[in-house]
Amino acid sequence: MTDISSTKRRQSTKTSGYNTHPGSTGRNYKIERVDTFFLTKDQSIKIDFLIPPHNIGNFVGFGGWFFCDKTMDIKQQRGGFKDTILIIHQPSSWSKFGSMGVSSTTSNVLTTSIIFIALENTNIAFYNIDCGTVHHDKIEKVKNDPDVKDQLDNIHTYAPETNFYQTKGDIVFHNHGIQKSDNKTNLYLKSCNRCARFLPININNEKSHLSFSNHRRFKTLKHEEFEDILQLTHGFQLECRICKKLFVNIPLNKQRTLDQLREDATKRRAIESLLSELHKKNPLLSYNKKSKSLATDIWIKFNKRCFKCDTELNDPKKMNLDHTRPLSLLWPLDETATCLCKTCNSQKSNKTPSEYYLPEELEELSKITGLSVVELNLSVVNLEAAQSIIDNLDWLISEFCFNEDLQKNRDGKITAEIFLNSLQSALDKTDFGEKYNLLELYRNI
């Protein structure tokens, strides 16, 4: 019998504020070999997180990364945390869990725990499991700035990479005689060009985001010590997600004009409007004629709960109506939509169903939406919509792109050009669409 960990007191650090590291390019990686532990069916591991004493109003957090090669049942006891994040992607990918928030108590009154239960024989590994008080100068600055403090409302979705621990708490593993495996598993870590930390990434399932969002410009990583080059398919941002938020998005959002803030919404509405025109109907409006509203019907269809995390949504206004198949692939919002909470909808972003949901979740989603499991597993452009765009290319370029909203100039950018770039990305994924250059056609008008 091997103990995974015993109760222990973590060492405190002085401060968790980090400085930009001039030597970190964000394009290096390294590999760590991580111990795995073998669980037989129904065996479980429970981890308790004991937050150290602190002041009311302090940030506190917990979390870590884990790997399992088979699907597991994972339960949470949130303790004093209002919101938690639990990302479970396909087995054999690294995943993460955790939270961060402002404390309303001076002690960890309710124990926060996470329990991993094996549904079949499986191996599991853990990396950087921690908890404690969290401090970062930039987070405190945002918290105290009334113009941007609401940007921290979803800070828990950036855990555990946002947890810059100032004073670490106790971690208690209840391992119930779990045996340590002879094999280790690889964990790939990528550097951040802002904080210089090496944080986990998935290289076999790059869209299973852990610490970095995708960025197609940065598809190669160089080993920290050797000349080895790692070639990626989708690539990753140079900065980690929380650094991107704190040092790029929030400062820039504060400076952005109202027109710029509306840019993404305008682009999405333009694609929806285009699809409606091409199909000679608006799926959302036509659905409203049949029933009260698409949103209400989807909310009821999903039993008034988030499909992914099962959070109760007691009002349809608290639901995010998700394109089950992404709008970026030209799929409209219709009766196949999914009911998600704000956090899960943000996580899913423009991922396809198979990139975000587990196989068993896809089966259940198929029953609810009416889409087949085969359709949900495909990552393809709506070919009917793509072909319709090509068939109506003259109208698209000479008429649709010249409506008032698409002709607005936002800091030197014409909305129509941004919109056409989005369409081009979808068309380039088809055999017949990639030969057309929408932007060139538009500029030659």
C-alpha positions in Angstrom: 0.0 0.0 0.0 1.3 3.4 -1.0 0.1 6.7 0.4 -0.3 9.4 -2.3 0.1 12.1 0.2 -0.2 12.7 3.9 -1.5 15.7 5.6 1.1 18.4 5.6 1.6 22.1 6.2 2.6 23.9 3.0 5.4 26.5 3.2 4.3 30.1 2.8 5.6 32.4 0.2 6.2 36.1 0.6 4.2 37.5 -2.3 2.6 36.0 -5.4 3.0 39.1 -7.6 4.9 38.1 -10.7 7.1 40.2 -13.0 7.4 40.0 -16.7 10.3 37.8 -17.5 12.5 39.3 -20.3 13.9 35.9 -21.0 10.6 34.1 -21.5 9.3 34.1 -25.1 6.2 31.9 -24.4 7.5 29.5 -27.1 9.3 27.0 -24.9 8.1 23.7 -23.5 9.3 20.9 -21.2 8.0 17.5 -20.2 7.5 16.3 -16.7 7.1 12.6 -15.8 4.3 12.3 -13.3 3.5 9.4 -11.0 0.2 7.6 -11.7 -1.9 5.6 -9.3 -4.1 2.6 -10.2 -7.7 2.5 -9.1 -9.9 -0.5 -9.5 -13.6 -0.1 -10.2 -15.4 1.8 -7.4 -12.2 2.8 -5.6 -12.0 6.5 -4.9 -9.6 9.3 -3.9 -10.9 12.2 -1.9 -8.9 15.4 -1.6 -9.7 17.9 1.2 -8.6 21.5 0.9 -8.1 23.4 4.1 -7.9 27.2 3.5 -5.6 28.9 6.1 -6.8 31.7 8.4 -7.3 35.0 6.5 -9.2 38.2 6.5 -12.7 38.9 5.1 -12.3 40.2 1.6 -9.1 38.2 0.8 -9.0 36.1 -2.3 -8.8 32.4 -1.6 -8.5 29.5 -4.0 -7.9 25.8 -4.6 -7.3 23.5 -7.5 -4.9 21.5 -9.6 -4.6 19.4 -12.7 -5.3 15.7 -13.2 -5.1 12.9 -15.7 -7.1 9.7 -16.0 -7.2 7.3 -18.9 -10.8 6.2 -18.3 -14.0 8.1 -17.5 -14.4 8.8 -13.8 -17.3 10.0 -11.6 -16.1 13.2 -10.0 -18.0 14.8 -7.2 -17.4 18.2 -5.6 -18.1 19.6 -2.1 -17.7 23.3 -2.7 -17.4 24.3 0.9 -17.3 28.1 1.1 -16.8 28.5 -2.7 -19.8 29.8 -4.6 -18.5 28.8 -8.0 -16.1 26.1 -9.0 -14.6 25.0 -12.3 -14.3 21.4 -13.4 -13.1 20.7 -16.9 -13.4 17.1 -18.0 -12.5 16.4 -21.6 -11.8 13.2 -23.3 -10.1 10.5 -21.2 -6.4 10.4 -21.7 -6.2 14.2 -21.8 -5.1 16.3 -18.8 -7.9 18.2 -17.1 -8.2 20.7 -14.3 -10.5 21.8 -11.4 -10.6 24.5 -8.9 -11.9 27.9 -7.9 -11.0 31.3 -6.7 -13.1 34.0 -5.1 -13.4 36.7 -2.4 -13.9 35.2 1.1 -16.7 36.3 3.4 -15.3 34.5 6.3 -12.0 34.4 8.3 -11.7 30.6 8.2 -12.4 27.6 6.1 -15.8 26.9 7.8 -16.9 24.3 5.4 -14.3 21.9 4.0 -13.8 22.0 0.2 -13.3 18.6 -1.3 -13.2 16.8 -4.6 -13.7 13.0 -5.0 -12.6 10.9 -7.9 -14.5 7.6 -8.2 -13.4 4.9 -10.7 -16.2 3.6 -12.9 -13.7 1.0 -14.2 -10.1 0.1 -13.7 -8.1 3.3 -14.4 -4.9 5.2 -13.8 -4.9 8.7 -12.4 -2.2 11.3 -11.9 -2.2 14.7 -10.2 -0.1 17.9 -10.7 0.2 20.9 -8.5 -2.7 20.3 -6.2 -2.8 23.3 -3.9 -5.0 25.7 -1.9 -4.6 28.9 0.1 -4.9 32.7 0.1 -4.3 34.3 -3.3 -2.6 37.6 -3.9 -1.5 39.3 -7.1 -1.0 43.1 -7.4 -2.7 43.3 -10.7 -5.8 41.4 -9.5 -6.1 43.7 -6.5 -5.8 46.7 -8.8 -8.6 45.5 -11.0 -10.7 44.6 -7.9 -10.4 48.2 -6.7 -11.1 49.8 -10.0 -14.9 50.5 -10.4 -14.6 50.7 -14.1 -13.3 47.2 -14.6 -13.9 45.2 -11.4 -16.8 43.3 -13.0 -14.1 41.7 -15.1 -13.4 39.5 -12.1 -16.9 38.1 -11.9 -15.8 35.0 -13.8 -12.3 34.8 -12.2 -13.1 31.3 -10.9 -13.1 30.0 -14.5 -9.3 30.8 -14.7 -8.5 28.5 -11.8 -6.1 26.9 -11.1 -3.7 29.0 -13.2 -5.0 32.2 -11.6 -4.2 31.0 -8.1 -1.0 32.9 -7.2 -0.8 31.6 -3.6 0.4 33.9 -0.9 -0.1 31.6 2.0 -0.7 27.9 1.2 -3.1 25.7 3.2 -3.2 22.0 4.0 -4.1 19.3 1.5 -5.4 16.0 2.8 -5.5 13.0 0.5 -7.8 10.1 1.5 -6.4 7.4 -0.8 -8.0 4.3 0.7 -5.1 2.1 -0.1 -4.6 3.1 -3.7 -1.5 1.5 -5.3 1.1 3.5 -7.0 1.6 2.3 -10.6 5.0 1.4 -12.1 4.3 3.7 -15.1 4.5 7.4 -15.2 2.6 9.7 -17.6 3.9 12.7 -19.6 2.8 16.2 -18.8 3.7 18.9 -21.3 4.2 22.3 -19.9 4.5 25.6 -21.9 6.0 28.8 -20.9 4.1 32.1 -20.5 5.8 35.2 -21.9 4.3 37.4 -19.2 4.7 35.4 -15.9 7.4 33.0 -17.2 5.6 30.1 -15.5 5.5 26.7 -17.2 1.9 25.6 -17.2 0.1 22.4 -18.5 -1.1 22.0 -22.1 -2.7 19.1 -24.0 -0.8 18.3 -27.2 -3.0 15.4 -28.4 -6.1 17.4 -27.8 -5.0 21.0 -28.2 -8.5 22.4 -28.1 -8.9 20.9 -24.6 -7.7 24.2 -23.1 -5.9 24.1 -19.8 -3.7 27.1 -19.3 -3.4 28.7 -22.8 -6.0 29.5 -25.4 -5.3 28.5 -29.0 -3.6 30.7 -31.5 -2.8 29.5 -35.0 0.2 31.8 -35.4 2.2 30.0 -32.8 2.3 26.4 -33.8 5.9 25.5 -32.9 7.5 25.2 -29.5 11.2 24.7 -28.6 12.3 22.5 -25.8 13.6 24.5 -22.8 16.9 22.6 -22.7 17.3 20.8 -26.0 17.0 21.6 -29.7 13.8 19.5 -30.0 10.9 21.2 -31.8 7.3 20.4 -31.0 5.0 20.9 -33.9 1.4 21.8 -33.0 -1.8 21.7 -35.0 -3.7 24.7 -33.5 -1.0 26.4 -31.6 -1.3 28.4 -28.3 -1.2 32.0 -27.2 2.2 33.2 -25.9 0.7 34.3 -22.6 -1.3 32.1 -20.2 -5.1 32.7 -20.0 -4.9 34.7 -16.8 -2.0 36.9 -18.0 -3.9 37.5 -21.2 -6.9 38.6 -19.2 -5.0 40.8 -16.7 -2.3 42.4 -18.9 -4.0 42.4 -22.3 -7.8 42.1 -22.3 -8.7 44.2 -19.3 -6.4 47.2 -20.1 -7.4 47.1 -23.7 -11.1 46.7 -23.0 -10.9 49.7 -20.7 -9.6 51.8 -23.6 -11.8 50.3 -26.3 -14.6 52.4 -27.7 -18.3 51.3 -27.5 -18.1 50.5 -31.3 -15.2 48.2 -30.7 -17.0 46.4 -27.9 -19.9 45.8 -30.2 -17.7 44.4 -33.0 -17.9 40.7 -32.1 -21.6 40.9 -31.5 -22.1 42.7 -34.8 -20.1 40.0 -36.6 -22.1 37.2 -35.1 -25.4 39.0 -35.8 -24.2 39.4 -39.4 -23.5 35.7 -39.8 -26.9 34.8 -38.3 -28.6 37.4 -40.6 -26.8 36.0 -43.6 -27.8 32.5 -42.8 -31.4 33.6 -42.3 -31.4 35.4 -45.7 -29.9 32.4 -47.4 -32.4 30.0 -45.9 -35.3 32.5 -46.5 -36.2 32.4 -42.8 -34.8 33.3 -39.4 -34.6 30.1 -37.3 -35.1 32.1 -34.1 -38.1 34.1 -35.3 -39.8 31.3 -37.1 -39.5 29.2 -33.9 -41.1 31.9 -31.9 -44.2 31.6 -34.1 -44.5 28.0 -33.2 -44.1 28.4 -29.4 -43.4 31.0 -26.7 -39.7 31.3 -27.6 -36.7 29.3 -28.7 -34.9 30.1 -25.4 -37.8 29.1 -23.2 -38.4 25.8 -25.1 -34.7 24.9 -25.0 -34.6 25.7 -21.2 -37.6 23.4 -20.6 -36.2 20.7 -22.9 -33.0 20.6 -20.8 -35.0 20.4 -17.6 -33.9 24.0 -16.6 -30.4 22.9 -15.9 -27.0 23.4 -17.6 -26.3 20.4 -19.7 -22.6 20.3 -18.9 -22.3 20.9 -15.2 -25.9 20.3 -14.2 -26.2 23.7 -12.4 -29.9 24.6 -11.8 -31.0 27.6 -13.9 -34.3 28.8 -12.3 -34.9 31.4 -15.0 -34.4 31.1 -18.8 -32.6 34.5 -18.5 -29.8 32.8 -16.6 -29.3 30.4 -19.4 -26.8 30.8 -22.3 -28.4 29.5 -25.5 -25.6 27.7 -27.2 -25.1 26.9 -30.8 -24.6 23.2 -30.4 -22.7 23.2 -33.6 -20.6 26.4 -33.8 -21.8 29.5 -35.7 -18.2 29.8 -37.0 -18.9 26.7 -39.0 -22.1 28.3 -40.3 -24.6 26.4 -38.2 -27.6 28.6 -37.2 -29.2 28.9 -33.8 -32.3 26.6 -34.0 -34.1 23.9 -32.1 -30.9 21.9 -31.8 -29.5 24.5 -29.4 -28.1 23.5 -26.0 -28.9 25.0 -22.6 -25.7 26.0 -20.8 -24.7 28.2 -17.9 -22.6 31.3 -18.5 -19.4 29.5 -17.3 -19.8 26.4 -19.5 -20.9 28.4 -22.5 -17.7 30.5 -22.1 -15.6 27.3 -21.9 -17.3 25.8 -25.0 -16.8 28.9 -27.0 -16.7 27.8 -30.7 -15.7 24.3 -30.0 -17.5 21.5 -31.7 -19.5 19.1 -29.5 -16.9 16.3 -29.8 -14.2 18.8 -28.7 -16.1 19.7 -25.5 -18.3 16.8 -24.4 -17.5 13.3 -23.3 -18.8 10.4 -25.4 -21.5 9.6 -22.9 -22.5 13.2 -22.9 -22.8 13.2 -26.7 -25.1 10.3 -26.5 -27.4 12.1 -24.1 -27.1 15.3 -26.1 -28.2 13.4 -29.2 -31.4 12.2 -27.4 -32.3 15.8 -26.3 -31.4 17.8 -29.5 -32.4 15.2 -32.1 -28.9 15.4 -33.8 -27.3 12.0 -34.3 -24.2 11.0 -32.4 -22.5 10.9 -35.8 -23.4 14.5 -36.5 -22.3 15.6 -33.1 -18.9 13.9 -33.6 -18.3 15.7 -36.9 -16.2 18.8 -37.0 -17.5 20.1 -40.4 -18.8 23.2 -42.0 -22.5 23.4 -42.8 -22.0 22.6 -46.5 -25.5 23.7 -47.5 -24.8 27.1 -46.1 -21.4 27.3 -47.6 -22.6 26.3 -51.0 -25.5 28.9 -50.7 -22.9 31.6 -50.0 -21.0 30.7 -53.2 -24.2 30.5 -55.2 -25.2 34.0 -54.0 -21.7 35.5 -54.0 -22.6 38.6 -56.1 -25.5 39.5 -53.8 -23.3 38.9 -50.7 -20.5 41.2 -51.9 -22.4 43.9 -53.6 -25.6 44.1 -51.5 -25.4 42.4 -48.1 -21.9 43.7 -47.2 -23.1 47.3 -47.9 -25.8 47.4 -45.3 -25.4 50.2 -42.7 -24.1 48.1 -39.8 -21.4 46.4 -41.9 -20.2 49.6 -43.4 -19.3 51.1 -40.0 -15.7 52.1 -39.5 -14.3 51.0 -36.1 -10.9 52.4 -35.5 -9.9 52.0 -39.2 -11.6 48.6 -39.6 -14.6 48.2 -41.8 -17.0 45.7 -40.1 -17.8 44.1 -43.5 -14.1 43.1 -43.8 -14.1 41.5 -40.4 -17.3 39.7 -41.2 -15.9 38.4 -44.5 -12.7 37.1 -42.8 -14.9 35.0 -40.6 -16.8 33.6 -43.6 -13.5 33.0 -45.4 -12.3 30.9 -42.4 -15.3 28.6 -42.8 -15.2 28.4 -46.6 -11.5 27.5 -46.5 -12.5 24.3 -44.7 -14.5 23.1 -47.7 -13.2 21.7 -51.0 -15.1 24.2 -53.1 -14.9 27.4 -51.0 -11.2 27.8 -50.6 -10.6 29.0 -54.1 -12.6 32.1 -53.5 -11.1 35.2 -51.9 -14.0 37.1 -50.4 -12.0 40.1 -49.1 -10.4 40.6 -52.5 -13.8 40.5 -54.2 -15.1 43.0 -51.8 -12.2 45.4 -52.2 -12.5 45.3 -56.0 -16.1 46.5 -55.9 
